[in-house]
Amino acid sequence: MADRIEEMEARIAALEAKVAQLRDDALVRTRSLQIVDEDAKVRAAIGVGADGVVRFVQTDAAGAVRIGLAVGPEGKPGLVFFDREKKARVELGLSPADEPGLSLSDATETVRLQALLQAAGRVGLMAYDAAGKLRAAIGANAEGIGAVGTFDGNAS
């Protein structure tokens, strides 16, 4: 009987230790998570893909992805806003050199306006035509010397 009591006490102690660990480790670990609405439609999801990219997406009531946030395997973050046709229209991110950039695109996903801030202190705003050709630019170097230019569409 004493052996059984000792065995039960050991089991109880092990369970108490497990409960304490669970209480201390109040965390959920998973590779992906989906948030659903009252109709069980996925409205948001976060996960790590096989490529190592961490992605967060949010959908509208129709199920179309409207916002995407990702951090690539090299640590480059990006935020994208999509239109109802699933076209990327606004992109905000950092280059591998941690230089911020903003791109605005038309309904064909052609970049029409870009704003960039380079690590060297240069800043620029570029406007493109519907074919994606550079048409106008304004910028300044690190010393604050500015420049404005218009282009015939053959500029690279």
C-alpha positions in Angstrom: 0.0 0.0 0.0 2.8 2.4 0.8 4.3 1.8 -2.6 1.0 2.7 -4.3 0.8 5.9 -2.2 4.3 6.9 -3.2 3.5 6.1 -6.9 0.3 8.3 -6.7 2.2 11.1 -4.9 4.8 11.0 -7.7 2.1 11.2 -10.4 0.4 14.1 -8.6 3.8 15.9 -8.3 4.4 15.3 -12.0 1.0 16.6 -12.9 1.4 19.7 -10.7 4.8 20.4 -12.3 3.2 20.1 -15.8 0.3 22.4 -14.8 2.8 24.9 -13.5 4.8 24.7 -16.8 1.7 25.2 -18.8 0.7 28.2 -16.7 4.2 29.7 -17.2 4.4 28.8 -20.9 1.0 30.4 -21.8 1.9 30.4 -25.5 0.6 28.8 -28.6 3.2 27.6 -31.2 2.1 26.9 -34.8 3.4 27.5 -38.3 0.2 29.2 -39.4 -3.0 30.6 -37.9 -6.3 31.6 -39.6 -8.8 34.0 -38.2 -12.4 33.3 -39.4 -15.6 35.3 -39.2 -19.0 34.1 -37.9 -19.5 32.4 -41.3 -16.2 30.5 -41.0 -14.7 32.6 -43.9 -11.0 33.2 -43.5 -10.5 36.9 -42.8 -6.9 36.9 -41.8 -4.0 34.5 -41.7 -0.5 34.5 -40.5 2.1 31.9 -41.2 5.6 30.9 -42.2 6.0 29.4 -45.6 8.3 26.7 -46.7 10.5 29.5 -48.2 11.0 30.9 -44.7 8.9 34.0 -45.4 6.6 35.1 -42.7 3.3 36.4 -44.2 0.2 38.1 -42.7 -2.8 38.6 -45.0 -6.2 40.2 -44.4 -9.2 39.7 -46.6 -12.4 41.6 -47.2 -15.9 40.1 -46.7 -15.8 38.6 -50.2 -12.6 36.7 -49.4 -10.2 38.9 -51.5 -6.8 39.5 -50.0 -6.6 43.3 -49.4 -3.5 43.6 -47.2 -0.3 41.6 -47.2 2.6 42.0 -44.8 5.7 39.9 -45.2 9.2 39.7 -43.9 11.5 37.8 -46.3 14.1 35.3 -45.2 16.7 38.1 -45.5 14.7 40.3 -43.1 13.3 42.7 -45.8 9.8 43.8 -44.7 7.1 44.9 -47.0 3.4 45.9 -46.9 1.1 45.7 -49.9 -2.5 46.9 -50.3 -4.5 45.1 -53.0 -7.6 46.3 -54.9 -10.8 44.2 -55.2 -9.3 42.6 -58.4 -6.3 41.3 -56.3 -3.9 43.8 -58.0 -1.1 45.3 -55.9 -1.8 49.0 -55.8 0.3 50.4 -52.9 3.6 48.9 -51.8 5.7 50.1 -48.8 8.9 48.4 -47.9 12.6 48.5 -47.1 15.4 47.5 -49.4 18.0 45.0 -48.3 20.0 48.1 -47.4 17.1 49.3 -45.2 16.2 52.1 -47.6 12.5 52.9 -47.5 10.4 53.0 -50.6 6.8 53.6 -51.6 5.2 52.6 -54.9 1.8 53.4 -56.2 0.5 51.3 -59.1 -2.4 51.6 -61.5 -5.1 48.8 -62.1 -2.6 47.0 -64.4 0.0 46.9 -61.6 2.2 49.3 -63.5 4.1 51.5 -61.1 3.1 55.1 -61.7 4.7 56.9 -58.7 7.7 56.0 -56.6 9.3 57.7 -53.6 12.7 56.5 -52.4 15.0 57.5 -49.6 18.5 56.1 -50.0 21.0 55.4 -47.2 23.4 58.0 -48.6 20.7 60.7 -47.9 19.4 61.0 -51.4 15.7 61.3 -51.8 13.6 61.0 -55.0 10.1 61.1 -56.4 9.6 59.5 -59.8 6.5 59.6 -62.1 5.9 57.0 -64.8 3.5 56.8 -67.7 1.0 53.9 -68.3 3.8 51.9 -70.1 6.0 52.2 -67.1 8.4 54.7 -68.7 10.0 57.4 -66.5 8.4 60.8 -67.3 9.3 63.1 -64.4 11.6 63.1 -61.4 12.4 65.3 -58.6 15.1 64.7 -56.0 17.8 66.0 -53.7 21.2 64.7 -52.7 22.5 64.4 -49.2 23.7 68.0 -49.3 20.2 69.3 -50.2 21.0 70.1 -53.8 17.8 69.5 -55.8 17.1 68.5 -59.3 13.9 68.3 -61.4 13.7 66.5 -64.7 11.2 65.5 -67.4 11.8 62.7 -69.8 10.6 61.5 -73.2 10.0 57.9 -72.0 13.3 56.6 -73.1 15.0 57.2 -69.8 15.9 54.1 -67.8 
